[in-house]
Amino acid sequence: QVQLVESGGGLVQPGGSLRLSCAASGSIFSIYAMTWYRQAPGKQRELVAAITSGATTNYADSVKGRFTISRDNAKNTVYLQMNSLKPEDTAVYYCNAYRWPYDHWGQGTQVTVSS
């Protein structure tokens, strides 16, 4: 089992930056693919960025060039650096750890981009 706890969300002005963290405990973190998802009000949950156990990354087109996902296996933590934030980035951001057949989710952290 893996327990995930997200942090780092908050209110930021357009153009600002935030760094989200997702701390994992309870299992071998390094073997999991880690993904950040987000869900805005009235919309479906969508993939934002993913990083494999081998550190290969993938991004949604809407965040390419602005967001960076990284992982620190020594700290059992995955990060999402978000720059040049836009109002449309407003959502609850969720951390996911996946390795078949296991699929774990955090509780989410709110990110609000508004002036």
Backbone as a ProteinNet text record, in pm:
[ID]
protein_1_A
[PRIMARY]
QVQLVESGGGLVQPGGSLRLSCAASGSIFSIYAMTWYRQAPGKQRELVAAITSGATTNYADSVKGRFTISRDNAKNTVYLQMNSLKPEDTAVYYCNAYRWPYDHWGQGTQVTVSS
[TERTIARY]
82.8	0	86.3	35.4	102.6	5.2	51.4	-26.9	35.7	-47.7	-0.9	-60.5	24.6	-21	31.3	-61.7	-24.1	-16.3	67.7	77.6	127	116.8	171.1	68.9	-56.5	-158.9	-186.3	-266.7	-301.5	-354.8	-360.1	-407.7	-287.2	-287	-176	-231.6	-164.5	-207.4	-166.8	-237.8	-196.8	-52.1	21.1	162.6	253.3	194.5	273.3	311.8	376.1	426.8	386.9	375.6	356	431.8	472.3	529.3	448.6	390.6	317.1	411	385.6	460.9	363.7	408.2	330.4	424	403.5	487.6	422.6	501.2	450.8	511.4	432.5	482.1	418.3	484	421.2	466	544.2	587.1	712.4	752.3	873.3	836.8	859.6	817.2	877.1	1002.7	1074.7	1017.7	939.6	890.3	760	702	573.1	588.5	499.8	482.2	397.5	437.5	369.8	307.3	185.9	112.7	39.4	38.7	-46.4	-167.3	-285.1	-411.3	-472.2	-569	-643.5	-790.1	-873.3	-1015.6	-1071	-1120.3	-1182.6	-1332.2	-1399.1	-1543	-1620	-1703.6	-1786.2	-1714.1	-1586.4	-1509.1	-1458.1	-1419.5	-1362.2	-1218.3	-1175	-1036.4	-947.8	-836	-746.7	-602.5	-525.7	-383.9	-311.6	-225.1	-144	-0.5	61.3	200.4	227.3	315.5	348.2	497.4	546.9	687.9	697.1	768.8	780.7	886.1	896.9	1001.4	1139.3	1150.2	1277.8	1295.9	1204.6	1213.5	1178.1	1111.1	1055.4	931.6	920.3	810.8	715	593.4	489.7	401.1	357.1	277.9	154.9	50.5	-63.2	-19.2	-76	-37.3	-59.8	-161.9	-198.4	-96.1	-6.8	91.2	235.3	256.2	392.1	463.2	587.3	664.9	640.3	537	507.3	523	489.9	496.1	610.4	668.5	773.9	748.2	745.5	730.9	868.4	892.3	1018.4	993.2	1089.2	1075.5	1208.5	1200.1	1316.9	1290.8	1347.1	1318.7	1376.5	1481.3	1538.6	1443.1	1360	1264.4	1122.7	1105.9	971.7	873.4	917.7	836.1	839.4	723.2	714.1	668.6	720.2	693.2	627.8	554.8	503.6	531.9	631.2	662.5	573.7	495.9	400	435.9	471.5	507	408.3	409	320.8	177.1	130.6	-2.7	-110.8	-217.7	-330.2	-457.4	-558.7	-684.9	-740.3	-717.5	-769.1	-693	-586.3	-516.6	-584	-682.2	-753.2	-821.7	-792.4	-846.1	-797.7	-854.1	-796.2	-696	-575.5	-467.9	-447.9	-446.2	-434.6	-306.5	-246.7	-129.4	-173.2	-114.2	-146.9	-18.6	-21.3	89.8	35.9	98.7	46.9	157.4	128	206.5	111.9	84.5	-17.6	5.9	-96.2	-237.3	-274.5	-174.3	-198.5	-217.2	-312.1	-349.7	-389.5	-303.4	-325.2	-343.8	-430.1	-459.7	-442.6	-400.3	-399.4	-533.5	-542.8	-669.2	-689.9	-586	-596.8	-557.7	-512.5	-479.2	-533	-595.1	-660.5	-559.4	-565.3	-487.2	-585.8	-576.6	-663.4	-578	-600.1	-525.3	-622.5	-603.6	-697.5	-631.5	-673.3	-624.8	-720.4
-119.8	0	125	230.4	358.9	464.9	549.3	664.8	789.6	875.1	995.1	1119.2	1218.5	1343.9	1459.2	1534.6	1650	1775.5	1868.2	1997.6	2099.9	2228	2333.9	2412.7	2373.7	2449	2581.9	2664.5	2793.4	2887.7	3014.1	3120.4	3194.5	3210.8	3279.8	3366.4	3475.6	3563.8	3506.2	3542.6	3499.3	3539.3	3446.1	3468.2	3421.4	3386.9	3343	3196.7	3151.4	3014	2948.2	2817.2	2733.3	2603.6	2541.1	2408.1	2314.1	2215.3	2113	1997.9	1939.6	1822.4	1709.9	1588.5	1470.7	1373.5	1359.1	1271.4	1134.5	1031.5	894.4	817.7	728.6	644	507	407.5	276.2	172.5	208.9	108.1	156.8	85.4	120.7	225.5	350.5	461.6	454.9	417.1	430	344.5	240.9	152.4	201.1	304.2	353	461	457.5	572.6	674	798.4	903.8	1003.2	1040.9	1130.1	1236.7	1355.7	1463.4	1475.7	1476.7	1502.7	1628.8	1684	1795.5	1785.4	1844.7	1848	1984.1	2053.1	2183	2161.6	2258.3	2245	2220	2116.6	2085.5	2016.8	1981.6	1917.9	1782.6	1700.8	1571.1	1585.7	1487	1484.8	1463.5	1536	1525.3	1508.7	1438.2	1422	1552.6	1588.7	1709.6	1673.6	1585.7	1547.9	1413.7	1336.3	1204.6	1181.4	1096.4	1059.4	910.8	835.9	692.5	662.9	535.1	495.5	522.3	526.4	557	703.8	788.7	934.9	988.4	909.6	962.4	1044.2	1161.5	1251.3	1268.9	1308.6	1334.3	1445.1	1533.8	1649.5	1666.5	1720.7	1765.2	1883.9	1894.6	2005	2140.8	2150.7	2278.4	2328.3	2240.7	2282.8	2271.2	2219.3	2204	2337.9	2338.1	2460.4	2545.9	2513.5	2590.4	2506.9	2379.5	2291.1	2191.7	2154.8	2053.9	1954	1826.7	1721.4	1662.1	1629.2	1566.7	1477.3	1391.4	1302.6	1291	1273.8	1251.2	1120.6	1013.2	881.7	868.6	943.6	939.4	999.6	1093	1158.4	1106.6	1007.4	953.2	1063.4	1154.7	1271.2	1299.7	1339.8	1388.4	1533.3	1613.1	1756.2	1796.8	1907.2	1970	2119.4	2165.2	2307.3	2370.4	2468.1	2532.4	2679.5	2719.2	2857.5	2917.7	3048.5	3120	3071.7	3066.4	3012.3	3099.3	3032.7	3098.4	3067.3	3151.7	3122	2984.1	2937.6	2805.8	2690.6	2719.3	2616	2592.1	2673	2656	2520.3	2444.5	2308.9	2249	2133.9	2050.7	1957.4	1955.7	1875.2	1750.5	1636	1507.3	1436.6	1368.3	1286.4	1140.5	1069.1	928.2	847.6	730.8	635.2	507.3	460.8	344.3	244.9	119.4	5.9	-112.1	-169.5	-272.8	-380.3	-422.1	-380.7	-270.6	-197.7	-98.6	39.9	112.6	245.3	328.2	423.6	497.6	645.8	709.4	851.1	927.9	1053.2	1144	1212.8	1299.7	1365.4	1492.2	1541.3	1659.9	1787.1	1884.7	2016.3	2120.6	2223.9	2325.4	2426.6	2453.8	2560.9	2658.9	2784.2	2888.7	2999.7	3027.9	3133.4	3247.8	3356.2	3467.5	3595.4	3706.1	3836.8	3898.2
0	0	0	-63.1	-67.5	-20.1	69.7	111.4	50.9	-6.2	-74.5	-8.5	15.5	74.5	-9.1	-69.5	-150	-63.7	-106.1	-40.1	-141.2	-102.2	-186.1	-265.3	-258.5	-329.1	-261.4	-329.4	-272.2	-377.7	-339.9	-428.6	-485.9	-616.5	-681.9	-794.5	-822	-930	-1066	-1171	-1305.3	-1332.1	-1393.1	-1417.8	-1306.2	-1192.9	-1078.7	-1085.3	-977.5	-971.2	-840.1	-846.7	-728.7	-750.3	-640.1	-649.1	-561	-623.4	-550	-514.2	-398.1	-354.3	-323.3	-345.2	-311.3	-240.8	-112.2	-32.1	-19.6	-45.1	-41.6	74.8	129.1	236.7	225.8	281.4	293.4	193.8	93.3	-1.7	-72.6	-175	-247.9	-352.2	-320.6	-403.2	-542.7	-553.3	-679.3	-791.8	-759.4	-864.4	-926.1	-868	-914.8	-1020.9	-1120.3	-1206.8	-1130.7	-1135.6	-1061.4	-1157.8	-1129.4	-1218.2	-1138.5	-1193	-1141.3	-1233	-1171.9	-1241	-1181.2	-1252	-1196.5	-1238.7	-1155.7	-1185.3	-1150.7	-1251.7	-1233	-1211.6	-1148.9	-1124.6	-1253.7	-1252.8	-1368.5	-1482.1	-1460.9	-1567.1	-1521.2	-1619.5	-1587.5	-1539.9	-1462.7	-1420.2	-1542.3	-1549.2	-1662.9	-1618.5	-1700.9	-1673.6	-1698.1	-1606.2	-1619.2	-1658.8	-1579.4	-1604.2	-1538.5	-1600.4	-1547.9	-1555.4	-1464.9	-1465.7	-1431.5	-1513.3	-1490.6	-1385.1	-1351.5	-1256.6	-1313.8	-1446.5	-1511.4	-1543.3	-1490.1	-1501.7	-1639.6	-1721	-1846.2	-1813.6	-1874.9	-1843.2	-1961.5	-1926.7	-2025.9	-1973.5	-2063.9	-2022	-2110.1	-2050.6	-2128.8	-2213.5	-2333.1	-2421.9	-2356.5	-2274	-2213.8	-2112.4	-2066.2	-1963.7	-2011.9	-2131.9	-2183	-2185.7	-2137.9	-2134.3	-2011.7	-1935	-1813.1	-1686.1	-1694.2	-1577.5	-1592.7	-1479.8	-1478.1	-1366.7	-1401.5	-1302	-1273.8	-1147.8	-1109.3	-989.4	-961	-846.4	-774.5	-643.9	-560.6	-486.2	-537.3	-478	-336.6	-308.9	-173.8	-71.1	-117.1	-27.8	-47.6	-135.8	-164	-201.7	-284.9	-316.9	-466.5	-518.7	-655.5	-650.5	-741.9	-743.1	-874.8	-867.7	-988.5	-977.1	-1051.5	-1056.5	-1162.7	-1121.5	-1211.4	-1225.2	-1345.2	-1374.6	-1472.9	-1482.4	-1576	-1563	-1441.9	-1417	-1477.1	-1522	-1586.4	-1506.8	-1519.1	-1449	-1483.7	-1604.3	-1643.6	-1579.3	-1507.8	-1430.3	-1295.6	-1262.4	-1136.7	-1131.9	-1026.6	-1013.5	-882.7	-849.6	-744.6	-812.9	-761.1	-818.4	-733.4	-800.7	-733.9	-776.6	-682.8	-707.6	-717.6	-812.4	-833.9	-843.3	-779.5	-789.7	-850.6	-957.4	-1028.1	-1058.6	-1023.3	-1069.5	-1063.9	-1176.7	-1184.3	-1080.5	-1004	-1011.6	-913.6	-866.5	-761.4	-821.3	-763.7	-812.4	-692.1	-652.9	-529.7	-558.7	-479.2	-498.3	-368.2	-382.6	-269.4	-255.2	-156.1	-125.4	-207.3	-272	-355.8	-284.1	-362.3	-310.6	-408.2	-353.6	-436.6	-487.6	-616.6	-678.1	-740.6	-699.9	-753	-811.4	-937.9	-1006.9	-1036.2	-966	-976.6	-930.6	-991.4	-948.4	-846.5
[MASK]
+++++++++++++++++++++++++++++++++++++++++++++++++++++++++++++++++++++++++++++++++++++++++++++++++++++++++++++++++++

